[in-house]
């Protein structure tokens, strides 16, 4: 009976998404509609689409469990950082200026942004290739998070479950792109907020936690609020900074700003996205931080990627709530998958094929090719997910390489007129070379290399991601100052003037 209730809940959710896809997909007529929703998204639609793209099973399952295991209640700092730096500060610094320049210059993708800003087709093509290839590990990490949910909470074969999710993501993206995705994200965002509130209430009240008194006792224990050494603080802060500032350079997040309707909606989106992040990220990491109330390390503590699903299973949640929580995880993950897939597919078709291989391609063919690449991307992600790489590692490889390469030339370009092509290339290549070290070590390990240095490096994705972002910023500024090849006049139309035009 319990499984029946859960599956009915999941079926209702899937049916709702299909209806949204069919209805909204009819309104997607142009390539601009497909990639940026015709730049007509309101504050709620934009903010919840941003938030649901940000948080998935990767956070709820992988990061929440791992940080809880390693840092206890200190892990909640990651959720706070995501809300303050990854949502509030990101929207304050980036949203209005990005929306403005993307509307004026009719930009549809992040690689196109680089071409227009730096007058470099090569940079556009390079960015497209990196985005497509290195978003795959992040997408794969989402699948891995759902695999543990299927295994522990549903008791079914994870292969079959992941195929269902892949098909659902393909349908949502190919039905109509950004518009369908954003409207589905709105519904999924509401489900996530309601689900997290209910989950927090029931988890805190369950016997394993013991209510407010149990929380107070836990906070006073060594496992609940441990004394961290310098190395642990570095690891925790690297995780906080990577998962917060890493979003600043990710195409699936940046392109959410492209679709905002106007300045007024962008300002309202700041508040909505921040509240959403505090609730979802704060709640998710808080639940993971309670893992030592449930299990004992070395005795019955599950593997990091299975901690949170087992916690939910052992919390004696009502069946209907468990169904809602599973839908919450599905909602978060499917929306993230769709955002990643759309960014990757559009980058390859619009910024590589139509620029270097098939120039002057009609919009209709671009749209069709984007859908084909989206399907290919989802299949590749599924294959990588089966390498059984820990969720945290796969996400850090992806975020580290992409944000380590592109955060600096994207963000600085919005504010600093002196940033030129040479500085941008220096930032991109230096960030890329640093961030790829842990991922390269993982590849060596998969090939059978077991050297201690390789094993250590492949587990330090968050740290190298932070180093890459900082070095990339420094290189952009230093090399631009040394070369000074581009005048302010040449990029004057790129800069924010306080008026956002409509397309």
C-alpha positions in Angstrom: 0.0 0.0 0.0 2.8 2.4 0.9 4.6 1.9 -2.5 1.2 2.4 -4.3 0.7 5.8 -2.6 4.3 6.8 -3.5 4.0 5.8 -7.1 0.6 7.5 -7.5 2.3 10.7 -6.2 5.1 10.4 -8.7 2.6 9.6 -11.5 0.7 12.8 -10.7 3.9 14.8 -10.8 5.0 13.4 -14.1 1.5 13.9 -15.6 1.6 17.6 -14.5 5.0 18.1 -16.2 3.8 16.5 -19.4 0.7 18.8 -19.5 2.9 21.8 -18.9 5.2 20.7 -21.7 2.4 20.2 -24.2 0.6 23.4 -23.4 3.7 25.7 -23.1 5.5 24.0 -26.0 3.0 25.3 -28.5 4.0 28.9 -27.7 7.7 28.3 -28.5 8.0 29.5 -32.1 11.5 31.0 -32.6 15.1 30.1 -31.5 14.9 33.0 -29.0 11.8 31.4 -27.5 13.6 28.1 -27.3 16.8 29.4 -25.6 15.7 32.5 -23.6 11.9 32.3 -23.6 11.5 35.4 -25.7 13.0 37.4 -22.8 9.6 37.6 -21.2 10.0 35.8 -17.9 8.6 37.5 -14.7 10.3 37.6 -11.3 8.8 34.5 -9.9 9.4 32.4 -13.1 13.0 33.6 -13.4 13.9 33.3 -9.7 12.3 29.8 -9.2 13.9 28.7 -12.5 17.2 29.9 -11.2 16.7 28.2 -7.8 15.5 24.9 -9.2 18.5 24.8 -11.6 20.8 25.5 -8.7 19.6 22.8 -6.2 19.1 19.2 -7.2 19.6 15.7 -5.7 23.3 16.6 -5.9 22.8 19.0 -3.0 20.1 17.2 -1.1 21.7 13.8 -1.4 25.4 14.2 -2.3 26.6 17.4 -0.7 24.2 17.4 2.3 25.3 13.9 3.3 29.0 14.4 2.7 29.2 17.8 4.6 27.1 16.4 7.4 29.3 13.4 7.7 32.5 15.5 7.7 31.5 18.6 9.6 28.2 17.9 11.5 26.2 21.1 12.0 29.0 23.2 10.5 27.8 21.9 7.2 24.8 24.3 7.3 27.3 27.1 6.5 27.3 25.7 2.9 23.5 26.3 2.7 23.9 29.9 4.1 26.7 30.6 1.7 24.6 29.4 -1.2 21.8 31.7 -0.2 24.0 34.8 0.5 26.7 34.5 -2.2 25.1 32.1 -4.7 21.7 33.8 -4.8 21.5 37.2 -3.2 24.9 38.6 -4.2 24.8 36.9 -7.6 21.5 38.5 -8.5 22.6 41.9 -7.1 25.8 41.9 -9.1 24.8 40.0 -12.3 21.1 39.9 -13.1 20.3 43.5 -14.3 23.5 44.0 -16.2 23.4 40.6 -17.8 19.8 41.0 -18.8 20.5 44.4 -20.3 23.4 43.5 -22.4 21.9 40.2 -23.6 18.7 42.1 -24.7 20.6 44.9 -26.5 22.9 42.7 -28.3 20.3 39.9 -28.9 22.5 37.3 -27.1 21.1 33.8 -26.7 24.1 31.9 -25.2 27.1 32.5 -22.9 29.7 31.7 -25.6 28.0 34.3 -27.9 28.4 36.8 -25.0 32.2 36.2 -25.1 32.4 36.6 -28.9 30.5 40.0 -28.7 32.5 41.3 -25.7 35.9 40.3 -26.9 35.5 40.2 -30.6 36.8 36.6 -30.7 35.0 33.8 -32.6 37.7 31.4 -31.3 36.7 32.2 -27.7 33.1 31.4 -28.5 33.9 28.1 -30.1 36.2 27.1 -27.2 33.6 28.0 -24.6 31.0 26.0 -26.4 33.2 22.9 -26.5 34.2 23.2 -22.9 30.6 23.8 -21.8 29.2 20.8 -23.6 31.9 18.4 -22.5 32.3 19.4 -18.9 28.6 19.9 -18.1 28.4 16.1 -18.6 29.9 15.2 -15.2 27.5 17.6 -13.4 24.6 16.1 -15.2 25.9 12.7 -14.4 26.1 13.6 -10.7 22.4 14.4 -10.8 21.7 10.9 -12.1 23.8 9.4 -9.3 21.8 11.3 -6.7 18.6 9.9 -8.0 20.1 6.4 -8.2 20.5 6.3 -4.4 16.9 7.6 -4.0 15.6 4.8 -6.2 17.6 2.2 -4.4 16.9 3.2 -0.8 13.4 4.8 -0.9 11.8 3.0 -3.8 13.6 -0.3 -3.7 13.7 -0.5 -7.4 16.4 -1.0 -10.0 18.1 2.3 -10.4 18.8 1.7 -14.1 15.1 1.6 -15.0 14.4 4.7 -12.8 17.1 6.7 -14.3 15.9 5.9 -17.8 12.5 7.3 -16.8 14.1 10.5 -15.6 16.2 10.8 -18.8 13.1 10.4 -21.0 11.2 13.0 -18.9 14.1 15.5 -19.2 14.2 14.9 -23.0 10.5 15.5 -23.3 10.6 18.7 -21.3 13.5 20.2 -23.3 12.4 19.1 -26.7 8.8 20.2 -26.2 9.7 23.8 -26.2 13.0 24.7 -24.5 13.3 27.6 -22.0 9.6 28.5 -21.8 8.5 24.9 -21.0 11.4 24.5 -18.6 10.7 27.8 -16.8 7.1 27.0 -16.3 7.8 23.5 -15.2 10.5 24.9 -12.8 7.8 27.2 -11.3 5.7 24.3 -10.4 8.7 22.3 -9.2 9.9 25.2 -7.1 6.6 25.4 -5.2 6.8 21.6 -4.6 10.3 22.0 -3.3 9.4 24.7 -0.9 6.4 22.9 0.5 8.3 19.6 0.7 11.3 21.1 2.5 9.1 22.8 5.1 7.2 19.6 5.8 10.4 17.5 5.8 12.1 19.8 8.4 9.0 19.7 10.7 8.8 15.9 10.6 12.5 15.2 10.8 13.0 17.4 13.8 10.0 15.8 15.6 11.1 12.2 14.8 12.4 9.9 17.5 15.9 9.8 16.0 16.3 13.6 16.5 14.2 14.2 19.6 12.8 17.7 18.8 14.3 20.9 19.9 15.8 19.4 23.1 17.5 16.7 21.0 18.9 19.3 18.7 20.3 21.3 21.6 22.0 18.1 22.9 23.4 17.3 19.5 24.9 20.8 19.1 26.8 20.3 22.4 28.2 17.0 21.3 31.6 16.5 19.5 29.9 14.8 16.5 27.2 17.4 16.3 29.3 20.5 16.3 32.9 19.1 16.1 36.1 21.1 16.7 37.6 21.4 13.2 41.3 21.6 12.5 42.8 23.9 9.9 42.7 21.3 7.1 39.0 20.7 7.8 38.2 24.4 7.8 39.9 24.8 4.4 37.9 21.9 3.0 34.6 23.3 4.4 35.3 26.8 3.1 36.3 25.4 -0.3 33.0 23.6 -0.5 31.1 26.7 0.6 32.8 29.0 -1.9 32.7 26.6 -4.8 29.0 25.8 -4.4 28.2 29.5 -3.9 30.5 31.5 -6.3 30.7 28.6 -8.8 27.2 29.4 -10.0 28.5 32.8 -11.2 30.2 31.2 -14.2 27.8 28.4 -15.1 26.0 28.9 -18.4 22.7 27.3 -17.2 22.6 29.9 -14.4 23.8 32.9 -16.4 21.3 32.2 -19.1 18.5 32.6 -16.5 19.2 36.3 -16.5 18.9 36.4 -20.3 15.2 35.6 -20.1 14.2 38.2 -17.5 11.5 40.5 -18.8 12.8 43.9 -17.4 14.6 45.7 -14.6 11.5 45.6 -12.3 11.3 41.9 -12.5 15.0 41.5 -12.0 14.9 43.5 -8.8 11.9 41.4 -7.5 13.8 38.3 -8.5 16.6 39.2 -6.0 14.3 38.7 -3.0 12.5 35.6 -4.3 15.7 33.7 -5.3 17.3 34.5 -1.9 14.3 33.4 0.2 14.1 30.2 -2.0 17.8 29.5 -1.5 17.7 30.0 2.3 14.8 27.6 2.6 16.0 24.9 0.2 19.8 25.0 0.7 19.6 25.8 4.4 17.0 23.1 4.9 18.8 20.5 2.8 22.2 20.9 4.4 20.6 21.1 7.9 19.0 17.7 7.4 22.3 16.2 6.2 24.1 17.7 9.2 21.9 15.5 11.5 23.3 12.3 10.2 25.3 11.6 13.4 22.0 11.5 15.3 21.0 8.6 13.1 24.2 6.6 12.6 27.6 6.0 14.0 30.7 6.3 11.9 32.4 2.9 11.5 29.3 1.1 12.8 26.2 1.7 10.7 26.9 5.0 8.8 26.1 4.5 5.1 28.3 5.6 2.3 28.2 9.4 1.8 25.9 9.3 -1.2 23.4 7.1 0.6 23.3 8.9 4.0 20.3 11.2 3.3 18.1 8.6 1.6 18.6 6.3 4.5 17.9 9.1 6.9 14.6 9.7 5.2 13.8 6.0 5.2 14.5 5.8 9.0 12.6 8.9 10.0 9.3 7.1 10.0 7.8 9.7 7.7 4.1 9.4 6.7 3.7 7.6 3.4 2.2 10.6 1.6 5.0 12.9 2.9 7.6 10.4 1.7 6.0 10.5 -1.7 6.1 14.3 -1.6 9.8 14.2 -0.6 10.6 11.8 -3.5 8.8 14.2 -5.8 10.8 17.1 -4.3 14.0 15.3 -5.2 12.7 14.5 -8.6 11.6 18.1 -9.1 14.9 19.5 -8.1 16.8 17.1 -10.3 14.7 17.2 -13.4 14.7 21.0 -13.5 18.5 21.0 -13.1 18.9 18.4 -15.8 16.8 20.4 -18.2 18.7 23.6 -17.5 22.1 21.9 -18.0 20.9 20.0 -21.1 19.5 23.1 -22.7 22.7 25.1 -22.1 24.9 22.3 -23.4 22.9 21.6 -26.4 22.4 25.2 -27.5 26.2 25.9 -27.0 27.2 23.1 -29.3 24.6 23.8 -32.1 24.5 27.6 -32.0 28.1 28.4 -30.9 30.1 25.7 -32.6 28.3 24.0 -35.5 26.5 27.1 -36.8 29.7 29.2 -36.4 32.5 26.9 -37.7 30.8 24.1 -39.6 27.4 25.2 -41.1 27.2 29.0 -41.3 24.0 30.8 -42.0 22.0 27.9 -40.6 18.2 28.8 -40.5 16.7 29.1 -37.0 14.4 26.2 -37.5 17.4 23.9 -38.2 19.3 25.4 -35.2 16.4 24.5 -33.0 16.2 20.9 -34.4 20.0 20.5 -34.0 19.9 21.8 -30.5 17.2 19.2 -29.6 19.4 16.4 -31.1 22.4 17.6 -29.1 20.3 17.8 -26.0 19.3 14.1 -26.4 23.0 13.2 -27.0 24.0 15.1 -23.9 21.5 13.2 -21.7 22.7 9.9 -23.0 26.4 10.8 -22.4 25.4 11.9 -18.9 23.8 8.6 -18.1 26.9 6.7 -19.3 29.2 8.8 -17.1 26.9 8.3 -14.1 27.6 4.6 -14.3 31.3 5.1 -13.6 30.1 5.3 -9.9 32.2 8.4 -9.2 31.1 10.1 -5.9 28.5 12.8 -6.5 30.6 15.6 -4.9 33.6 14.8 -7.0 31.7 14.8 -10.3 30.0 18.1 -9.5 33.2 19.8 -8.4 35.0 18.7 -11.6 32.3 20.2 -13.7 31.8 23.4 -11.7 35.5 23.9 -11.2 36.5 23.6 -14.9 33.6 25.7 -16.2 33.5 28.5 -13.6 37.3 28.4 -13.2 37.5 29.2 -16.9 34.6 31.5 -17.5 33.5 33.3 -14.3 36.2 36.0 -14.5 35.9 37.0 -18.2 32.1 37.0 -17.8 31.7 38.9 -14.5 34.6 41.4 -14.9 33.4 42.2 -18.5 30.1 43.6 -17.1 32.0 46.2 -15.0 35.5 46.8 -16.3 36.0 48.4 -19.7 39.7 47.8 -19.6 39.4 44.0 -19.7 40.5 42.9 -23.2 40.7 39.7 -25.3 44.2 38.9 -24.2 43.3 39.2 -20.5 40.2 37.1 -21.0 42.1 34.3 -22.8 44.7 34.4 -20.0 42.0 34.0 -17.4 40.2 31.2 -19.3 43.3 29.1 -20.0 44.8 29.5 -16.5 41.6 28.6 -14.8 41.0 25.7 -17.1 44.5 24.2 -16.6 44.2 24.5 -12.8 40.7 23.1 -12.4 41.2 20.2 -14.7 43.9 18.7 -12.4 41.5 16.8 -10.1 39.4 15.6 -13.1 42.5 14.5 -14.9 43.6 12.5 -11.8 40.2 10.8 -11.8 40.6 9.7 -15.4 44.1 8.3 -14.5 42.5 6.4 -11.6 39.8 5.0 -13.9 42.6 3.8 -16.1 44.1 1.9 -13.2 46.6 4.4 -11.7 46.5 4.0 -7.9 49.4 6.3 -6.9 48.7 8.2 -3.6 49.2 11.6 -5.3 46.5 10.7 -7.9 44.1 9.5 -5.2 44.6 12.7 -3.2 44.2 15.1 -6.1 41.1 13.5 -7.5 39.3 14.2 -4.1 40.3 17.9 -4.1 37.9 19.2 -6.7 36.3 22.0 -4.6 39.7 23.4 -3.5 41.1 23.5 -7.0 37.9 25.0 -8.3 38.4 27.9 -5.8 42.0 28.3 -6.7 41.1 28.3 -10.4 38.5 31.1 -10.0 40.9 33.3 -8.1 43.8 32.8 -10.4 41.6 33.4 -13.4 40.4 36.8 -12.0 44.0 37.8 -11.3 45.2 36.8 -14.8 42.3 38.7 -16.5 43.2 41.9 -14.7 47.0 41.6 -14.9 47.3 40.6 -18.6 44.7 43.2 -19.6 46.7 45.9 -17.8 49.9 44.8 -19.5 48.5 44.6 -23.0 45.9 47.4 -23.2 44.9 46.6 -26.7 41.2 47.4 -26.6 39.8 50.9 -26.1 36.8 51.8 -24.1 35.0 53.1 -27.2 35.1 49.7 -28.9 33.1 48.1 -26.1 31.0 51.1 -25.0 27.7 49.5 -26.1 28.3 46.6 -23.9 27.9 48.4 -20.6 24.8 48.9 -18.5 23.1 52.3 -18.7 20.2 51.7 -16.4 17.6 51.1 -19.1 16.8 47.6 -20.2 15.4 47.4 -23.7 12.9 44.7 -24.8 13.5 42.5 -27.7 
